[in-house]
Amino acid sequence: MISILKYNEVDKETIFARTQATMNVEQIVSDIIHNVRTNGDKAIYEYCEKFDNAKLSSLLVTEEEIEEAVNLVEPKFLEILENAAKNIRKFHEKQVRNSFIINDENGIVIGQKIIPVDKAGLYVPGGTAAYPSTVLMDSIPAKIAGCKEVVMVTPPQSNGKVNPVILAAAKIAGVDKIFKVGGAQAVAALAYGTETIPKVDKIVGPGNAFVAEAKKQVFGQVSIDMIAGPSEILIVADKYSNPSHIAADLLSQAEHDKMASAVLVTESYELALAVQNELEVQIPLLERSEIARASIDNNGKIIVADTLDFAIEISNEIAPEHLELCVDNPFDYLDSIRHAGSIFMGRNCPEALGDYYAGPNHTLPTSGTAKFSSPLSVDDFVKKTQYTYYTKEALKRVADDVAFFATKEGLTAHAKSATIRTEE
């Protein structure tokens, strides 16, 4: 059963404690990366057979396989995927940055260019758990950014094929190449390249502990989006909230995995009790009840605060991945929320809207990193280059200042490079 904690009666360490990953995978992942770097495709085929029970003849998903997969997906779901993709594009197109140029001083031009990364690599979980939503969320911003090539990796099923809904989503999103490989070996392949799988410039997308560790280890060789921890939801709710709705929303994250964290913060002890009871009613009805039970019992909590404003301050300290603000006038509180990956406003906005359909991205900072990190966006797939131009006359006006500054740092060659042109 979920714990109810009164803020003033429990130590802060208990209030703000986070789920701690216990699996140590560092050496295993390091060995996998080394094997892929050394043996390329051969290592990938061996890992597919070992971990996915799939004996493959080719890693690349063909156009024929994609068309076959699309035909297997029910038309209603294809329509829903198209609508979701439309919403995601609409939101992310607003994120596009523009280059700029400043030339308002005589003889001086400075500016900044926005340039997409050449190749983006998307990791999409597959196998028994298929997430077409991740395909849309990770690939559409890359395409909007203008990446020349968007490459997707996803684990094969034991029959050697990729889950049809994954391929259908990839076709709708415009993914350029798809490869049948998952796990740390997929991340290694994207980071270093193999005979078949191209090396990319940035790797994005969620995965298990092995995938997260692999992204951590290849960072620097390539860029990554973030190191994702267990999924989180925090709900700030007032006394007028419907406890069955709150319980359902907490369970929407608890069913992800046993390490997921579901937290309610409220000023109402009566609501806390009602939600606690409602969770016991709903958990046995879930298909993934065993996972949800472990998550709720081990990592879930209900925090009772004195006021709703203080509940929001508690949320800011936790900095959750998903924050639901279940009150009548949520926009009155929006400015008070400083740290959250994505905010769901009001009583009719379950977090599931963001997972699948609304448009804002669902690849979000976890484990409190929302204090300094942002959701996946078009910005993740571009880089900035700046440039400077001075005429001889413009340089002459500032050369002495530049040289003076350089000498203060003890860098006389810097100083000379500025003044030598004015001495000629």
C-alpha positions in Angstrom: 0.0 0.0 0.0 1.2 3.5 -0.8 2.6 5.5 2.1 1.0 8.8 3.3 3.5 11.2 4.7 2.6 14.5 6.5 5.3 17.0 5.6 5.9 18.4 9.0 5.9 15.0 10.7 8.5 13.2 8.5 12.2 13.9 7.9 13.0 15.6 4.6 15.2 12.7 3.5 12.1 10.5 3.4 10.0 13.1 1.6 12.5 13.7 -1.1 14.0 10.2 -1.4 14.3 9.0 -5.0 14.2 5.6 -6.6 17.7 4.2 -6.7 18.8 1.9 -9.5 20.5 -1.2 -8.1 21.7 -2.9 -11.2 25.4 -2.4 -11.9 25.9 -2.8 -15.6 29.0 -0.7 -16.3 31.4 -3.5 -17.1 28.9 -5.6 -19.1 28.1 -2.5 -21.3 31.8 -1.7 -21.6 32.5 -5.2 -22.9 29.6 -5.0 -25.4 30.8 -1.6 -26.8 34.4 -3.0 -27.1 33.1 -6.0 -29.0 31.0 -4.0 -31.4 33.9 -1.6 -32.1 36.2 -4.5 -32.7 34.0 -6.9 -34.6 31.2 -4.7 -36.1 28.3 -6.6 -37.8 29.6 -9.9 -36.5 29.1 -8.9 -32.9 25.7 -7.4 -33.7 24.4 -10.6 -35.2 25.7 -12.6 -32.3 24.0 -10.3 -29.8 20.7 -10.4 -31.7 20.8 -14.2 -31.4 21.9 -14.2 -27.8 19.6 -11.5 -26.4 16.6 -11.4 -28.8 16.6 -15.1 -29.9 16.6 -13.8 -33.5 18.9 -15.3 -36.1 19.1 -12.6 -38.8 20.2 -12.7 -42.4 20.2 -8.9 -42.6 20.2 -6.0 -40.2 18.6 -3.4 -42.5 14.8 -3.3 -42.6 13.7 -3.3 -46.3 11.0 -1.2 -48.0 9.1 -4.5 -48.6 9.2 -5.2 -44.8 7.9 -1.7 -44.1 5.0 -2.0 -46.5 4.2 -5.4 -45.2 4.1 -4.1 -41.7 1.9 -1.1 -42.6 -0.6 -3.5 -44.1 -0.8 -5.4 -40.9 -1.7 -2.4 -38.8 -5.4 -1.7 -38.4 -6.5 1.4 -40.3 -7.9 3.1 -37.2 -4.6 3.0 -35.5 -2.8 4.3 -38.7 -5.2 7.2 -38.6 -4.5 7.9 -34.9 -0.7 7.8 -35.6 -1.2 10.3 -38.5 -3.2 12.6 -36.2 -0.6 12.3 -33.4 2.2 13.0 -35.9 0.3 16.1 -37.1 0.1 17.4 -33.5 3.7 16.7 -32.8 4.8 18.5 -36.0 2.6 21.5 -35.2 4.2 21.9 -31.8 7.8 21.3 -32.7 7.7 23.5 -35.8 7.3 26.5 -33.4 10.7 25.5 -31.9 12.7 26.2 -35.1 15.5 28.7 -34.5 16.7 31.2 -37.1 20.2 32.3 -37.9 21.0 36.0 -37.3 23.3 38.6 -38.5 24.4 41.9 -36.9 26.0 44.6 -39.1 25.0 47.8 -37.4 28.6 49.0 -36.9 30.7 50.3 -39.8 33.0 47.5 -41.1 31.9 44.8 -38.6 29.7 41.8 -39.3 28.9 39.2 -36.7 26.4 36.5 -36.7 25.2 33.0 -35.9 24.3 30.1 -38.1 21.9 27.3 -37.1 23.0 24.0 -38.6 21.3 20.6 -38.2 23.5 17.7 -37.3 24.1 15.5 -40.3 23.0 12.2 -38.9 20.6 11.5 -36.0 20.3 8.1 -34.4 17.1 7.1 -32.7 16.9 4.3 -30.1 13.3 2.8 -29.9 12.5 0.0 -27.5 11.0 -3.0 -29.1 10.4 -6.7 -28.6 7.6 -7.4 -26.2 7.1 -3.7 -25.4 6.6 -1.7 -28.6 6.5 2.1 -28.4 5.4 3.7 -31.7 4.9 7.0 -29.7 8.7 7.1 -29.2 9.3 6.8 -32.9 7.1 9.9 -33.5 8.5 11.9 -30.6 12.1 11.3 -31.4 12.1 11.4 -35.2 9.8 14.3 -36.1 11.9 16.9 -34.3 15.0 15.6 -36.1 13.2 15.8 -39.5 12.0 19.3 -38.7 15.5 20.4 -37.7 16.7 19.3 -41.2 19.0 16.3 -40.4 20.2 14.8 -43.6 19.7 11.3 -42.4 17.6 9.9 -39.5 18.6 6.4 -38.5 16.5 4.2 -36.2 17.6 1.1 -34.3 15.1 -1.2 -32.5 15.3 -4.8 -31.3 13.9 -7.5 -33.5 11.3 -10.0 -32.4 12.3 -13.7 -32.3 10.9 -14.2 -35.8 13.5 -11.7 -37.1 11.0 -9.0 -37.8 10.3 -5.6 -36.2 7.0 -5.0 -34.5 4.6 -3.7 -37.3 3.4 -0.6 -35.3 7.0 0.5 -34.9 7.6 0.4 -38.7 4.3 2.0 -39.4 5.2 4.9 -37.1 8.6 5.2 -38.7 7.1 5.5 -42.2 4.7 8.2 -41.0 7.5 10.1 -39.4 9.8 9.8 -42.4 12.7 7.8 -40.8 15.4 7.2 -43.5 16.9 3.9 -42.3 15.9 1.2 -39.8 18.1 -1.5 -38.3 17.2 -4.6 -36.3 19.3 -4.2 -33.2 18.6 -3.2 -29.7 20.4 -2.9 -26.3 23.8 -1.5 -25.6 25.1 -3.0 -28.9 22.7 -0.8 -30.8 24.1 2.3 -29.1 27.6 1.2 -29.8 26.8 0.6 -33.4 25.4 4.1 -33.8 28.3 5.7 -31.9 31.1 4.0 -33.8 29.5 2.5 -37.0 29.7 -1.0 -38.4 29.9 -2.4 -41.9 26.1 -1.9 -42.2 25.0 0.6 -39.6 26.3 4.2 -40.1 28.0 6.2 -37.4 25.7 9.1 -36.3 26.3 12.5 -34.6 23.7 12.3 -31.9 21.8 9.4 -30.2 18.4 10.0 -28.6 15.7 7.9 -27.1 14.8 5.9 -24.0 15.9 2.4 -23.0 16.7 0.1 -20.2 19.6 0.3 -17.8 22.0 -1.2 -20.4 20.9 1.4 -23.0 21.3 4.3 -20.6 24.7 3.1 -19.5 25.8 2.7 -23.1 24.7 6.2 -23.9 26.7 7.4 -20.9 29.8 5.6 -22.1 29.7 6.7 -25.7 29.0 10.4 -24.8 31.9 12.4 -26.2 32.2 10.2 -29.2 28.7 11.3 -30.1 26.2 13.6 -28.5 23.3 12.2 -26.6 20.0 13.6 -25.4 20.0 12.6 -21.7 20.6 9.7 -19.3 17.0 8.7 -18.5 16.2 7.2 -15.2 12.9 5.4 -14.1 9.7 7.1 -15.2 8.1 9.6 -12.8 4.8 11.3 -12.2 4.0 13.9 -9.5 0.5 15.1 -9.1 -0.4 18.3 -7.2 -4.1 18.1 -6.4 -6.5 20.1 -4.2 -9.3 18.8 -2.0 -11.8 19.0 -4.8 -10.0 16.4 -7.0 -11.6 13.1 -7.9 -9.6 10.3 -6.1 -10.3 7.7 -8.8 -8.9 10.0 -11.5 -5.8 10.7 -9.4 -5.2 7.0 -8.7 -5.6 6.2 -12.4 -3.0 8.8 -13.3 -0.6 7.6 -10.7 -0.9 4.1 -12.1 -0.3 5.3 -15.6 3.3 5.7 -14.7 3.5 2.9 -12.1 2.7 0.3 -14.7 5.9 1.3 -16.7 8.2 -0.7 -14.5 8.9 -1.6 -10.9 11.3 1.2 -10.5 8.8 3.9 -11.6 7.9 6.6 -9.2 4.3 7.9 -8.6 3.8 10.7 -6.1 0.8 12.7 -5.0 1.2 16.0 -3.1 -2.0 17.5 -1.7 -3.2 19.8 1.1 -6.0 17.4 1.8 -5.5 14.4 4.2 -9.0 13.3 3.2 -8.0 13.1 -0.5 -4.8 11.3 0.5 -6.8 8.6 2.2 -9.3 8.3 -0.6 -6.5 8.0 -3.2 -4.8 5.4 -1.1 -8.0 3.3 -1.0 -8.7 3.8 -4.7 -5.3 2.5 -5.6 -6.1 -0.7 -3.9 -9.3 -1.0 -5.9 -7.6 -0.3 -9.3 -4.3 -2.1 -9.0 -5.8 -5.6 -9.2 -7.7 -4.7 -12.4 -4.5 -3.8 -14.4 -2.9 -6.2 -16.9 0.4 -5.1 -15.5 -0.8 -5.3 -11.9 2.4 -7.0 -10.5 4.6 -4.2 -11.9 2.2 -1.4 -10.7 2.0 -3.0 -7.3 5.8 -3.1 -6.8 6.1 0.5 -8.1 3.4 1.9 -5.8 4.4 -0.1 -2.7 8.2 0.5 -3.0 8.5 4.0 -4.7 5.1 5.6 -4.4 4.1 8.1 -1.8 1.4 10.7 -0.9 2.8 13.8 0.7 0.3 16.0 2.7 1.3 19.7 2.7 -0.2 22.6 4.7 -1.2 24.5 1.6 -1.4 24.1 -2.2 1.3 26.7 -2.7 3.6 24.7 -0.4 2.7 21.6 -2.4 4.0 23.3 -5.5 7.2 24.2 -3.7 7.7 20.5 -2.8 7.1 19.7 -6.5 9.8 22.2 -7.5 12.3 20.5 -5.2 11.5 17.1 -6.6 11.5 18.4 -10.2 9.5 15.6 -11.7 9.5 14.2 -15.2 5.7 14.6 -15.5 3.8 17.1 -13.3 0.0 17.1 -13.2 -1.6 20.2 -11.8 -5.1 19.0 -10.8 -6.9 22.3 -9.8 -9.6 24.4 -11.3 -7.5 27.3 -12.4 -4.1 25.8 -13.3 -2.8 28.9 -15.2 -2.9 30.8 -11.9 -0.1 28.5 -10.6 1.9 28.1 -13.8 4.4 30.9 -13.0 5.1 29.2 -9.6 6.3 26.0 -11.3 10.0 26.3 -12.0 11.2 22.7 -12.3 9.3 20.0 -14.3 9.8 18.1 -17.5 6.3 18.5 -18.8 3.2 20.1 -17.1 -0.3 18.8 -17.5 -2.8 21.5 -16.6 -6.2 21.1 -15.0 -8.5 18.2 -14.2 -9.0 16.9 -17.7 -5.4 16.5 -18.8 -4.0 13.1 -17.9 -0.3 12.5 -18.6 -1.2 9.9 -21.2 -2.2 12.8 -23.5 1.4 13.9 -23.5 2.7 10.3 -24.1 0.8 9.8 -27.3 -1.2 12.6 -28.8 -1.1 16.3 -27.6 2.1 17.4 -29.4 4.7 18.3 -26.7 7.5 15.8 -26.5 7.4 12.9 -24.1 11.2 12.3 -24.0 11.8 14.2 -20.7 14.4 14.8 -18.0 14.1 12.4 -15.0 15.6 12.0 -11.6 15.5 15.7 -10.7 17.4 16.8 -13.8 14.4 19.0 -14.8 16.2 21.6 -12.7 18.7 22.0 -15.5 17.5 20.0 -18.5 14.7 20.3 -21.0 12.5 18.0 -23.0 13.7 16.7 -26.3 13.1 19.3 -29.0 14.3 20.5 -32.4 17.2 22.2 -30.5 18.6 18.7 -29.8 19.2 18.2 -33.5 20.9 21.5 -34.4 24.2 23.1 -33.5 25.2 26.7 -33.7 28.2 28.2 -35.5 29.2 31.8 -35.0 31.2 34.1 -37.3 33.0 37.4 -37.2 34.1 39.8 -40.0 36.1 43.1 -39.5 37.5 45.4 -42.1 41.0 46.7 -41.6 39.7 50.0 -40.5 37.3 48.4 -38.0 40.2 46.3 -36.6 42.4 49.4 -36.2 39.7 51.0 -34.0 39.9 48.2 -31.4 43.3 46.5 -31.9 44.9 48.3 -28.9 42.0 47.3 -26.6 42.3 43.7 -27.8 46.0 43.7 -27.2 45.7 45.3 -23.8 43.2 42.6 -22.8 45.5 39.9 -24.1 48.5 41.2 -22.1 46.4 41.1 -18.9 46.1 37.4 -19.5 49.8 37.1 -20.2 49.2 36.1 -23.8 51.4 38.4 -25.8 51.1 36.4 -29.1 47.4 37.1 -28.9 48.2 40.8 -28.5 50.6 40.8 -31.4 48.2 39.1 -33.7 45.8 42.1 -33.3 48.4 44.9 -33.5 50.6 43.5 -36.3 47.9 44.2 -38.8 47.7 47.9 -37.8 51.4 48.3 -38.0 51.7 47.4 -41.6 
